[in-house]
Structures are given as C-alpha cells and as structure tokens.
C-alpha cells in the first residue's frame, strides 16, 4: 500500500505563492518567461554597447580620412612633389607656420636634395583623432605612407588639423636612412 501525503488546498497555495515566478499556485507561461529573458538580453547588449562607446579614452580615434582632410592632403602632396613650397606654407595651419617660410622651404628642399622625388606612396595607416592634449590638440588626421624616392625608401607622416571646418597641413615628417 502506498502512502500519500495530502496537503490542504490552502497550504498548497500558500507554499507555491511564496516562490518567484508562480502566480496563484501556477507557473508562468513559457512565452512570458522567454519574453523576459529576451528583454533582459537586449538590455544587456545595449548597456554593453553604451559602455564601450563611452569608454574612458581622452580622445576619439577612428580609421579613415574625412573628405575635407583628403582634399587638403592631396593638395599638400601635389605642392611638395611640385616644389611649390611657398604655396604649401600659405595654405598650412598655424602649427606649421611656427617656423618661418624660409625655414620651411629650406627643410623641404633638403629632403628633395637628399632623397629625390617621391615615385610611389603606399598608404600604411590613416587615423582620425579628437583630443584636447597631445602633439596636435583638436580634430586631426595622421596619415602614414611607405614611400619610394629616387634615392631610397622612407616613411612619410602627414598630420592635418581642422580649424573652423577647414583642413590644413600641420606637420610633415620623413624618416629614411637616406637622410643620414
């Protein structure tokens, strides 16, 4: 003979009513549970994306070159390649103009004399930044090319900065063993 434990109706409701997820002694329907778990998942993903986008960086960085910066970069490269150093100086940013026009021309001419003309440029990286500190504070783009010159190989680094919606060359570096 089997013994059965019998609960009074009031006891069973009271005991099941204390458990989360149960209402009046009955479990919640599957769809409700699934909907809640889906909502929780969406909430967690949104929170994760929000945290990543608001991370503690001092500035914002992203790859690529804005259209205005690309136009200014192309003009600067044309001027350097054509030897139009006065025009390059006139269109450059205030950061570039911290040196005199004569110093700028002499530096660029020395580069041309030692390395020759640029034959090919291979884009290595392009990085857009928005910073309040650093070598070039503000909205800037740094573009690095691996360049083949008449008399050697080198790395060209162009830094452009935006002031009042206008992009201009701020810095230009060439690193090459041919400059020693």
C-alpha positions, 0 to 999 in steps of 0.5 A: 500500500502506498502512502500519500501525503495530502496537503490542504488546498490552502497550504498548497497555495500558500507554499507555491505563492511564496516562490518567484515566478508562480502566480496563484499556485501556477507557473508562468507561461513559457512565452512570458518567461522567454519574453523576459529573458529576451528583454533582459538580453537586449538590455544587456547588449545595449548597456554593453554597447553604451559602455564601450562607446563611452569608454574612458579614452581622452580622445576619439580615434577612428580609421579613415580620412574625412573628405575635407582632410583628403582634399587638403592632403592631396593638395599638400602632396601635389605642392611638395612633389611640385616644389611649390613650397611657398604655396604649401606654407600659405595654405598650412595651419598655424602649427606649421607656420611656427617656423618661418617660410624660409625655414620651411622651404629650406627643410623641404628642399633638403629632403628633395636634395637628399632623397629625390622625388617621391615615385610611389606612396603606399598608404600604411595607416590613416587615423582620425583623432579628437583630443584636447592634449597631445602633439596636435590638440583638436580634430586631426588626421595622421596619415602614414605612407611607405614611400619610394624616392629616387634615392631610397625608401622612407616613411612619410607622416602627414598630420592635418588639423581642422580649424573652423571646418577647414583642413590644413597641413600641420606637420610633415615628417620623413624618416629614411636612412637616406637622410643620414 
